Amino acid sequence: MSMDAGTRHWTLLTSHGRVLLLIAQNPDLRLRDIAEQAGITERSAQTIVADLEHEGYVEKERHGRRNSYRLHPEMPFRHPAESGHSVGELLELFAPTITAPIRT
């Protein structure tokens, strides 16, 4: 399938989902690295991590001058249509080798 110059660019995963997966892959990533790898601004990464933390999907732990993150894979998806599924299911799909240590 080819992309025309006039075709809108969009992806199936939101930036929130992408940031969550990046944190699952490396809980010690800096916001700058999260932003770069997710293809968003550092300010957007900061806002998204704060959203995830506020809603209980991520827990931030301070280690000196760095942050480390711990995921809560038991948390449900936010939209009512997917609320019967946990974030852990997303992690198992996109990062299957990572989910086991997160659950301990």
RACOR-V884998 format. One record per run of one state. SS is the DSSP state (H for helix, E for strand, C for the rest). FROM is the first residue (numbers start at 1). LEN is the number of residues. If there is no record, write none. Layout:
((SS;FROM;LEN) (SS;FROM;LEN))
This chain:
((C;1;14) (H;15;11) (C;26;5) (H;31;8) (C;39;3) (H;42;13) (C;55;3) (E;58;6) (C;64;2) (E;66;6) (C;72;4) (E;76;1) (C;77;9) (E;86;1) (H;87;8) (C;95;4) (H;99;5) (C;104;1))
